[in-house]
Amino acid sequence: MDENQSFLTGLRESDTHGKIQLLDYLLHGIKSGGIRLSEQEKQDYMTYALGEVSGLTSAILSEKRYREKDEMMQYEGLLLETLTTLFPDPKRVPEDDLERIHTLVTVVKNERYLENEIVALFEEKTIQKEQTERLLDTVRGCTDEYQRSKFLSGLIYYEKEHSRLTDDARRTVAEYVEEECRRFLAMEDKNDDCLGALELIADLLRGFETDATEALLTEILALNDRKIDYYVVETLLIRKADLPDEVLLRLAEDPVYADTLYKLLARHGKVERFPQEYSDPLYLAKSDLIQWLNYPTELGCVPDEIEYVGKISYLFGKEVFQVFKYRSASENLNEELRNRWLIGWSSNRDGTFSNFDPYDEYEKETVEKTLKNIKKKLIGR
């Protein structure tokens, strides 16, 4: 089976999350010139994409949970982008298929009514209180928590447009953010949607303040959720408020957050507040790589094991790569790479990376020779 057919088989056999990753990879490769397709291969992808359209329309309409709908609608966007990238002329697409595509696009537009209203609001040159109140009426009408949180994530996405809000409109939004924060904090069962919303709120409280903001931030920290803690610390830094030592400690002792906390404190001139017992450069380098690997488009989780290999230097020692090997059973890896030692590195110049290269394919008789081989074949200039 050639590479193109193998890729198509992977698409057909993957779940929606996997399809999104594979199509994103394909589109990036086509646009960057790294992937070149023959006319027959383009036709194969068009056949695949058109074959998905009707089923995807039905699946979106029948799905009750907005989180799953949202993922399918992301997939819809990538499918259509694949088609328009490979076939810019719509005349290449059969008329019946164009009608099915139009139906799918209409369905997605209707399902994303809240996101569309948020976009329309921030297209206004000046946003009045009455306009925000109308949108908030729509938001409060959403019974799905994940869908409802789209307003909060929209506020973050349009952060640069907040100056368009009049003072009254800003106060209206701030009161809503406080209202939502209190609602989530009062919930006994704080599920992923609730915690995700509180993470957004912890970020938003730096720009939409009320008299209750300080107290709300304290209550959020009491949840002892490191992901949310990080955003509360960032908000407290921007507000020039006190940083609780116990919160800094629990972030520093977690390798997923240690390096990002160190860099955050450094940016705000507060690096001396970083717990000294966790300031070892190798620990921070490992933390940097773990944080990168934890990103959804990479492993999507913390590696099961990680070990330090050694250091590689460039430019008379000014650029340093701390090399590690790690193992993971992540579903983001293909089967032959799962639970196998892979290579990754942390760079002092923001070159942290892993391409999931197997360590044994670069290993030599000694660690020194292994590092030279990695430098020559993976990191070399």
C-alpha angles and dihedrals in degrees: 000000000000123000094259094052090045090054091049090049089052090052093050094048098044128093119242093273091052092047090054092052094047095047091046089053091048094049093046090051094048094047094046092047093243092115120049119186130200120229090258091051091050089051090051091055092046090052090050094047094047090048090058097051103081095041091049092051091054093044093053092048094048098044113100100191115078094210090063091042089052092053091050090049090052087054090049090055092052092046092054092043089053091052095047092045093051096036112027089171108076089203087078088066117079114251094240090054091049089057091051090049090051090052091051092048090050092050092051092047091052093046091050094053092129094051089047091054091050091052091048092050094054092046088069115100090219122023114210129203092249091056093051091047091054091051092046089053087058092047093050088051091063111101095186108085094208092053092045090054089061087085091058093047089046090056089054093046091052095043092129090056096054089100087072090068115097116230091259092049091049091051090050091053092045091053090050092050089051090047091052092045092054091046093053094043089053093054114108093203106051101189127181093277091053094047091045090054092048089052089056091045092051087058095044096050089077091066104026105051133174132174087270097056098101092048092047092052089052091051092049091053089053088068088071094217110150096205091055092039091063093058092045089054090050090050092048090051092052090047089047089233129149118286114219111232093217092057093050089049096052091049093047093050091054110080091208090066107020099091095041089050091050091051092045092053090046091053090054095045092250102109090127087070091065109106105259095215088068099043096096107132093227092052090050091047090052089047090051092054094043091052090051093047091048090062112112093241092054123041091326089216143051112281115256091230134010129182133183116245105177149277131294120193134199136180096030091311096309093113114050130185118195105205123211137176120217141177130215141170091209116154086225088073122076116245096261091057099045114110090002123122108260132186126246137154144199119220130202087220099055095268095127108150150143128191091188092254112173111249094217091061090063100033118118136182093284136025090245092056091044090055091048090052092049090048092050098044105028111021101023122121 
